[in-house]
Amino acid sequence: MRIREAVCAVLLAAFIAAPAAAQPQAQPLPAEPLAPQRGEEWYSGQLIELSEILGGSHFLRILCEGRDDQRWRDYMRGVISREPEYNALLVEGFNRGYRNEEARFDRCDDAARQMEAELRARGLRVAQGLSARHAN
């Protein structure tokens, strides 16, 4: 369980430390109440969702900041190194998120920057949910 707590802490720190987008922020999505879900299925589902978010964020970040910006890919590598049993699922989710945003955006504009900010906020919520589950 220590590894999972470390993963949650790293992810939470990553999303909190990410710089805010320069554009006005979209209205926050309504917070979903955290259901008292437990178990491996929930945990793996959250990790996969997080990997998709990181993949989409990675595409948008390199679209706007250039290929040298590997912030979200590096965080994904950290997740994989801490959760190697999920390697294939995490890589698949990251690539799916990347391709989804690649299909939606072909240039960096206000909409792309806004989407990256929204994905970052969504990733923070997922990371907080994982962290809250392990705090108990």
C-alpha positions, -999 to 999 in steps of 0.1 A, spaced: 0 0 0 30 24 5 36 24 -32 1 34 -40 3 62 -14 35 74 -30 19 73 -65 -11 93 -52 11 118 -35 33 123 -66 3 127 -89 -14 151 -66 17 172 -64 21 172 -102 -14 185 -108 -11 211 -80 23 223 -92 12 227 -128 11 263 -140 -23 278 -145 -33 285 -180 -31 322 -190 -66 321 -205 -97 326 -183 -107 293 -167 -138 275 -176 -166 271 -151 -156 243 -128 -174 210 -133 -197 200 -105 -178 179 -80 -189 144 -79 -193 130 -45 -167 104 -37 -184 71 -34 -170 47 -8 -157 25 -36 -130 0 -28 -111 -27 -45 -87 -34 -72 -111 -28 -100 -118 8 -88 -81 15 -83 -71 2 -118 -99 21 -134 -88 53 -117 -52 47 -128 -63 41 -164 -84 73 -163 -54 92 -150 -32 77 -177 -57 89 -204 -57 124 -189 -19 125 -188 -17 113 -224 -42 140 -236 -24 167 -215 9 156 -229 -2 160 -265 -17 195 -258 14 206 -239 38 196 -266 15 211 -292 17 245 -274 51 243 -258 71 222 -282 84 186 -283 110 193 -256 83 197 -230 80 162 -215 63 171 -182 33 148 -184 52 119 -201 77 120 -173 50 118 -147 34 89 -165 68 72 -165 68 77 -127 34 61 -123 44 31 -144 76 26 -124 55 26 -92 28 4 -106 45 -20 -130 18 -46 -128 -5 -21 -147 22 -12 -173 3 -24 -204 -30 -8 -193 -13 25 -184 6 28 -217 -26 19 -236 -45 46 -217 -18 72 -221 -17 66 -259 -55 66 -262 -56 100 -244 -29 113 -266 -46 102 -298 -80 116 -287 -66 151 -283 -45 148 -314 -77 141 -334 -93 172 -319 -66 197 -321 -42 205 -349 -28 238 -336 -22 255 -304 -49 281 -298 -71 293 -269 -92 261 -271 -62 238 -269 -48 257 -239 -82 256 -222 -86 219 -228 -51 213 -213 -62 233 -182 -94 213 -180 -76 180 -183 -52 191 -156 -81 200 -133 -97 166 -140 -64 148 -133 -62 167 -100 -96 154 -90 -87 118 -99 -54 121 -80 -72 136 -50 -97 107 -51 -69 82 -51 -51 101 -23 -82 104 -2 -89 67 -5 -54 59 9 -55 85 36 -80 64 56 
